[in-house]
Amino acid sequence: MIGNRTWGGLVGISRGIPLMDGGYVTAPEFAFMNLEGQWDVENHGVDPDIPLDNRPDLVVAGKDPQLEKAIEYVMDKIRTEPVKLPPRPPFPIKK
């Protein structure tokens, strides 16, 4: 992940209890735990692999530092770790 840490809100809701005015009431219903039995990511978020801010002055100028860094990262991976594709199999001919 490139950018900033995610906000860390993962406890979710799956339904609302309807009210007579057309609104509804919700309550937290589910989240997830890690293998150690602790709430995972909740209230902290996911830390980025490459921390990078999208500075407002650059965004207003039409730049996207996070996207540009991601493209740079992927292009470097393509150069340094090329993937060899398997050969194409022969076309099946039914006789």
C-alpha positions as CSV (number, residue, x, y, z in Angstrom):
1,M,0.0,0.0,0.0
2,I,1.2,3.5,-0.9
3,G,-0.1,6.5,0.9
4,N,-1.3,7.1,4.4
5,R,-2.5,4.7,7.1
6,T,-6.1,3.8,6.7
7,W,-8.6,5.1,9.2
8,G,-9.2,1.9,11.1
9,G,-12.9,1.7,11.3
10,L,-14.0,-1.8,10.6
11,V,-16.8,-2.7,13.0
12,G,-19.8,-2.9,10.6
13,I,-23.5,-3.0,10.5
14,S,-25.7,-5.2,8.2
15,R,-29.2,-3.9,8.9
16,G,-31.1,-1.1,10.3
17,I,-34.2,-1.1,12.6
18,P,-36.8,1.1,10.8
19,L,-38.4,4.1,12.6
20,M,-41.8,5.5,11.9
21,D,-40.4,8.7,10.4
22,G,-38.6,6.8,7.7
23,G,-35.2,6.8,9.4
24,Y,-33.5,3.8,11.0
25,V,-31.3,2.9,14.0
26,T,-28.2,0.8,13.6
27,A,-25.8,-0.8,16.0
28,P,-22.3,-2.3,15.5
29,E,-22.7,-6.0,14.7
30,F,-19.5,-7.5,13.4
31,A,-15.7,-7.1,13.1
32,F,-12.8,-9.6,12.9
33,M,-10.0,-10.9,15.1
34,N,-6.5,-12.0,14.3
35,L,-5.1,-15.4,15.0
36,E,-4.2,-14.3,18.6
37,G,-7.8,-13.5,19.4
38,Q,-7.3,-9.7,19.3
39,W,-9.3,-7.2,17.3
40,D,-7.2,-6.6,14.2
41,V,-6.7,-3.2,12.5
42,E,-9.7,-1.7,14.3
43,N,-8.9,1.8,15.7
44,H,-5.5,1.8,14.1
45,G,-5.8,1.0,10.4
46,V,-3.3,-0.5,8.0
47,D,0.2,1.0,7.9
48,P,1.4,1.7,4.3
49,D,4.4,-0.1,2.8
50,I,5.4,3.2,1.3
51,P,4.2,6.2,3.3
52,L,3.4,9.2,1.1
53,D,1.2,12.2,1.5
54,N,-0.9,13.6,-1.3
55,R,0.1,17.2,-0.7
56,P,-2.8,19.6,-1.4
57,D,-0.7,22.0,-3.5
58,L,0.4,19.2,-5.8
59,V,-3.1,17.8,-6.1
60,V,-4.5,21.3,-7.0
61,A,-1.7,21.5,-9.6
62,G,-3.1,18.3,-11.2
63,K,-0.5,15.9,-9.7
64,D,-1.2,12.7,-7.9
65,P,1.9,11.8,-5.8
66,Q,0.6,8.5,-4.6
67,L,-0.4,7.3,-8.1
68,E,2.9,8.5,-9.5
69,K,4.8,6.6,-6.8
70,A,2.7,3.5,-7.5
71,I,3.5,3.6,-11.2
72,E,7.2,4.2,-10.4
73,Y,7.2,1.2,-8.0
74,V,5.4,-1.2,-10.5
75,M,7.7,-0.2,-13.4
76,D,10.7,-0.8,-11.2
77,K,9.3,-4.3,-10.3
78,I,8.8,-5.1,-14.0
79,R,12.4,-4.2,-14.7
80,T,14.0,-5.9,-11.7
81,E,11.7,-9.0,-11.5
82,P,10.4,-9.8,-15.0
83,V,7.8,-12.5,-15.2
84,K,8.3,-15.3,-17.7
85,L,5.1,-16.4,-19.2
86,P,4.6,-20.1,-20.2
87,P,4.5,-20.8,-23.9
88,R,1.1,-20.8,-25.6
89,P,-0.2,-24.3,-26.0
90,P,-1.0,-25.6,-29.5
91,F,-4.4,-25.0,-30.8
92,P,-6.7,-28.1,-30.2
93,I,-7.7,-29.7,-33.4
94,K,-10.5,-32.2,-33.3
95,K,-10.4,-35.0,-35.9
